[in-house]
């Protein structure tokens, strides 16, 4: 799919509430690489993202061609439905199930769940083949490749709900800081949180209390909770680890961490802290010596 330079792999989401809209609309998932507001016409978003690859990201020719193919794919689905986002994302090897998100008008009226939901590879009760997701993104000048594979039999049946997926970014619930929230607010209606465990517990509880998911799906969700907890706290890596258990490859680890004062901390700073141990000892006169930092191997 190419090298996206300084940007992450393009991905679009579909839901209500973007920019305080009542209606469903589209917007880029990564607002750092692709800073663009929401739009009901997906062509506005896809064009902006593909232009960004040329004008800002420094993407290679293959990445640009992949984006053009994704634009065309999005236009083959029913307009103003989540299926368009799914088609776009699938070209980059990212499996999403926005086709299952009901379309809502600008009056806040739910029109219908799109009848193209069956086109999503994440519809686990109908899928019989493996869902292979491969995404490549750039960190600095080096390409980072991530691959995850899952099948419906492996991860279970989620009943009336979509496959759980978490996103990480700024602006959720008007927050200044980066936070986590469920992608599908219809199946998993929960606000954002700094602590991913709040979100993962709610989503796994919803599988039991609302969705009618089977035992395999519940066990998969428990595994995903554990995987998320293993990631670096309050970074997009935790969302990536959760999503990967369901065969969904995301690149939220590339999203810079932002504090609740709006200060960008940066991925490299957070990574340094995660690999560094600090110690101090009192000197003879009772004052503290400078902290010693040793990076782990």
C-alpha positions as CSV (number, residue, x, y, z in Angstrom):
1,X,0.0,0.0,0.0
2,X,3.0,2.3,0.1
3,X,4.9,4.6,2.4
4,X,2.9,7.4,3.9
5,X,5.8,9.5,4.9
6,X,5.2,11.4,8.1
7,X,1.5,10.5,8.2
8,X,-0.4,7.5,9.4
9,X,-2.4,5.2,7.2
10,X,-5.6,7.0,6.0
11,X,-8.7,5.9,7.9
12,X,-12.2,7.4,7.9
13,X,-14.9,7.0,10.6
14,X,-18.7,7.5,10.4
15,X,-21.0,8.5,13.2
16,X,-23.1,11.2,14.8
17,X,-21.7,13.9,17.0
18,X,-18.7,15.0,14.9
19,X,-18.4,18.8,15.2
20,X,-21.6,18.7,17.3
21,X,-23.6,17.5,14.3
22,X,-26.9,15.8,14.9
23,X,-26.6,13.8,11.6
24,X,-24.1,11.1,10.7
25,X,-21.1,12.3,8.9
26,X,-17.5,11.3,8.0
27,X,-14.2,12.5,9.3
28,X,-10.5,11.4,9.3
29,X,-9.7,9.2,12.4
30,X,-6.2,10.8,12.8
31,X,-6.7,14.5,13.1
32,X,-3.0,15.1,13.5
33,X,-2.0,13.7,10.2
34,X,-5.3,14.7,8.5
35,X,-6.7,17.8,10.2
36,X,-10.1,18.2,8.6
37,X,-13.6,18.7,10.0
38,X,-16.5,16.4,9.3
39,X,-18.6,16.2,6.1
40,X,-21.7,14.4,5.0
41,X,-20.1,14.0,1.5
42,X,-17.2,11.5,1.9
43,X,-15.6,12.9,-1.3
44,X,-14.7,16.0,0.6
45,X,-12.8,13.9,3.2
46,X,-11.1,11.5,0.8
47,X,-9.9,14.3,-1.4
48,X,-8.5,16.2,1.5
49,X,-6.7,13.1,2.8
50,X,-5.2,12.2,-0.5
51,X,-4.1,15.8,-1.1
52,X,-2.5,15.8,2.3
53,X,-0.3,12.8,1.2
54,X,1.0,14.9,-1.6
55,X,1.3,18.3,0.1
56,X,2.4,17.5,3.6
57,X,3.1,13.9,4.4
58,X,5.8,13.2,1.8
59,X,4.1,9.9,0.8
60,X,5.5,7.8,-2.1
61,X,3.8,7.1,-5.4
62,X,2.4,3.8,-4.3
63,X,0.7,5.4,-1.3
64,X,-0.8,8.1,-3.5
65,X,-2.1,5.5,-5.9
66,X,-3.6,3.4,-3.1
67,X,-5.4,6.5,-1.8
68,X,-6.8,7.2,-5.3
69,X,-8.1,3.6,-5.4
70,X,-9.7,4.0,-2.0
71,X,-11.4,7.2,-3.2
72,X,-12.9,5.2,-6.1
73,X,-13.9,2.3,-3.8
74,X,-15.8,4.7,-1.4
75,X,-17.8,6.0,-4.3
76,X,-19.1,2.5,-5.2
77,X,-21.1,2.3,-1.9
78,X,-24.4,3.9,-1.0
79,X,-23.9,7.6,-0.5
80,X,-23.9,9.0,3.0
81,X,-23.7,5.6,4.7
82,X,-21.0,4.0,6.7
83,X,-20.4,1.5,4.0
84,X,-18.5,4.2,2.1
85,X,-16.0,4.5,5.0
86,X,-15.7,0.7,5.1
87,X,-14.9,0.6,1.4
88,X,-12.3,3.3,1.8
89,X,-10.6,1.8,4.8
90,X,-10.6,-1.7,3.3
91,X,-8.3,-0.6,0.5
92,X,-5.7,0.1,3.1
93,X,-6.3,-3.3,4.8
94,X,-8.3,-1.8,7.6
95,X,-11.5,-3.7,8.4
96,X,-14.3,-1.6,9.9
97,X,-18.0,-2.0,10.3
98,X,-19.5,1.5,9.9
99,X,-22.1,0.0,7.5
100,X,-23.9,-1.1,10.6
101,X,-24.2,2.4,12.0
102,X,-27.7,3.7,11.4
103,X,-28.0,6.8,9.2
104,X,-29.3,9.9,11.1
105,X,-30.6,13.0,9.4
106,X,-29.7,16.6,10.3
107,X,-33.0,16.7,12.3
108,X,-31.7,13.9,14.5
109,X,-34.0,11.3,13.0
110,X,-32.7,7.8,12.6
111,X,-33.5,6.8,9.0
112,X,-32.4,3.2,8.9
113,X,-29.4,1.0,9.4
114,X,-27.7,0.7,6.0
115,X,-28.6,-2.3,4.0
116,X,-25.0,-2.6,2.9
117,X,-23.9,-3.8,6.3
118,X,-23.3,-7.2,4.9
119,X,-20.4,-5.9,2.8
120,X,-18.4,-5.3,6.0
121,X,-15.8,-8.0,6.7
122,X,-16.5,-7.4,10.4
123,X,-20.0,-8.8,10.3
124,X,-19.1,-11.9,12.2
125,X,-22.3,-13.9,11.9
126,X,-22.0,-14.1,8.1
127,X,-18.3,-14.1,7.5
128,X,-16.7,-17.4,6.7
129,X,-13.3,-16.4,5.5
130,X,-10.4,-14.9,7.2
131,X,-10.3,-11.2,7.7
132,X,-6.7,-10.1,6.9
133,X,-5.8,-6.6,7.9
134,X,-2.5,-5.1,6.9
135,X,-1.5,-1.5,7.5
136,X,1.7,0.4,7.0
137,X,2.5,3.8,8.4
138,X,5.6,6.0,8.8
139,X,7.2,6.9,12.0
140,X,9.8,9.7,11.3
141,X,11.4,8.3,8.1
142,X,11.0,4.6,8.8
143,X,7.9,2.6,7.7
144,X,6.2,0.7,10.5
145,X,4.2,-2.4,9.3
146,X,1.4,-4.0,11.4
147,X,-0.5,-7.1,10.4
148,X,-3.3,-8.9,12.2
149,X,-5.6,-11.8,11.1
150,X,-8.8,-13.0,12.6
151,X,-11.8,-15.0,11.4
152,X,-15.4,-15.0,12.6
153,X,-14.9,-18.5,14.1
154,X,-11.9,-17.3,16.1
155,X,-13.4,-14.2,17.7
156,X,-17.1,-15.2,18.1
157,X,-20.5,-13.8,17.4
158,X,-21.3,-10.3,18.8
159,X,-25.0,-10.7,18.5
160,X,-26.8,-7.4,17.7
161,X,-23.6,-5.4,18.1
162,X,-20.6,-4.7,15.9
163,X,-17.1,-5.9,16.6
164,X,-15.7,-3.8,19.4
165,X,-13.2,-1.2,18.3
166,X,-11.7,1.8,20.2
167,X,-10.3,5.0,18.9
168,X,-7.8,7.4,20.4
169,X,-7.5,11.1,19.7
170,X,-8.2,14.7,20.9
171,X,-11.6,16.4,20.8
172,X,-13.8,13.7,22.1
173,X,-16.5,15.2,24.3
174,X,-14.8,18.6,23.8
175,X,-11.7,17.4,25.6
176,X,-8.4,19.1,25.1
177,X,-6.4,16.0,25.9
178,X,-6.2,12.7,24.1
179,X,-8.7,10.1,25.2
180,X,-10.3,6.8,24.3
181,X,-13.9,6.1,23.1
182,X,-15.8,3.3,21.3
183,X,-15.9,3.8,17.6
184,X,-19.5,2.6,17.2
185,X,-21.5,4.7,19.6
186,X,-24.7,2.9,18.6
187,X,-23.6,-0.5,19.8
188,X,-21.4,0.9,22.6
189,X,-22.9,4.1,23.8
190,X,-20.2,5.5,26.1
191,X,-18.4,8.8,26.4
192,X,-14.6,9.2,26.2
193,X,-12.2,8.4,29.1
194,X,-8.5,8.9,29.8
195,X,-8.3,5.4,31.2
196,X,-8.9,2.8,28.6
197,X,-10.0,0.3,31.2
198,X,-13.2,2.3,31.7
199,X,-14.0,1.9,28.0
200,X,-12.9,-1.8,27.6
201,X,-14.9,-2.9,30.7
202,X,-18.0,-1.1,29.5
203,X,-17.8,-2.6,26.0
204,X,-17.2,-6.1,27.3
205,X,-20.1,-5.7,29.8
206,X,-22.3,-4.5,26.9
207,X,-21.7,-7.8,25.0
208,X,-23.3,-9.6,28.0
209,X,-26.0,-7.1,29.0
210,X,-27.2,-5.9,25.6
211,X,-25.7,-7.5,22.5
212,X,-26.5,-11.1,23.2
213,X,-22.9,-12.1,22.2
214,X,-21.7,-15.7,22.5
215,X,-19.2,-17.1,24.9
216,X,-16.4,-16.9,22.4
217,X,-17.0,-13.2,21.7
218,X,-17.0,-12.5,25.5
219,X,-13.7,-14.4,25.9
220,X,-12.2,-12.5,23.0
221,X,-13.2,-9.2,24.6
222,X,-11.6,-10.3,27.9
223,X,-8.4,-11.1,26.0
224,X,-8.5,-7.7,24.4
225,X,-8.9,-6.0,27.8
226,X,-5.7,-7.8,28.9
227,X,-3.9,-6.8,25.8
228,X,-4.9,-3.1,26.2
229,X,-3.6,-3.1,29.7
230,X,-0.2,-4.3,28.5
231,X,0.2,-1.2,26.3
232,X,1.7,2.0,27.5
233,X,-1.0,3.8,29.6
234,X,-2.9,6.7,28.1
235,X,-1.3,6.3,24.6
236,X,-2.8,5.1,21.4
237,X,-0.8,1.9,21.7
238,X,-3.4,0.6,24.1
239,X,-6.2,1.1,21.5
240,X,-4.1,-0.6,18.9
241,X,-3.5,-3.6,21.1
242,X,-7.2,-3.9,22.0
243,X,-8.3,-3.7,18.3
244,X,-5.7,-6.1,17.1
245,X,-7.3,-9.0,19.2
246,X,-10.4,-8.6,17.0
247,X,-8.3,-8.6,13.8
248,X,-8.5,-4.8,13.4
249,X,-5.3,-3.0,12.6
250,X,-5.0,0.6,13.7
251,X,-2.2,3.0,14.1
252,X,-3.2,5.1,17.1
253,X,0.2,4.6,18.6
254,X,1.3,7.3,16.0
255,X,-1.1,9.9,17.5
256,X,0.8,12.3,19.8
257,X,-0.3,12.3,23.4
258,X,-1.8,15.7,24.5
259,X,-2.3,16.8,28.1
260,X,-5.5,18.2,29.6
261,X,-3.9,21.7,29.2
262,X,-3.5,21.1,25.5
263,X,0.2,20.5,25.5
264,X,1.5,17.9,23.1
265,X,3.8,15.6,25.0
266,X,4.9,13.6,21.9
267,X,5.3,9.9,21.3
268,X,9.1,9.9,21.7
269,X,8.9,11.5,25.1
270,X,6.3,9.0,26.3
271,X,8.4,6.2,24.8
272,X,11.5,7.4,26.7
273,X,9.7,7.4,30.0
274,X,8.4,3.9,29.4
275,X,11.9,2.6,29.0
276,X,13.6,4.6,31.7
277,X,13.9,3.9,35.5
278,X,14.7,6.7,37.9
279,X,16.3,6.5,41.3
280,X,17.7,8.9,43.9
281,X,19.5,8.7,47.2
282,X,20.1,11.2,50.0
283,X,23.6,12.7,50.2
284,X,25.5,12.9,53.5
285,X,24.3,16.4,54.2
286,X,20.7,15.2,53.8
287,X,20.0,16.7,50.4
288,X,19.0,14.6,47.4
289,X,21.4,13.7,44.7
290,X,20.3,14.1,41.1
291,X,18.1,11.4,39.8
292,X,19.9,8.7,37.8
293,X,18.1,7.5,34.7
294,X,19.0,4.2,33.1
295,X,17.3,3.1,29.9
296,X,16.3,-0.5,29.9
297,X,17.4,-2.8,27.0
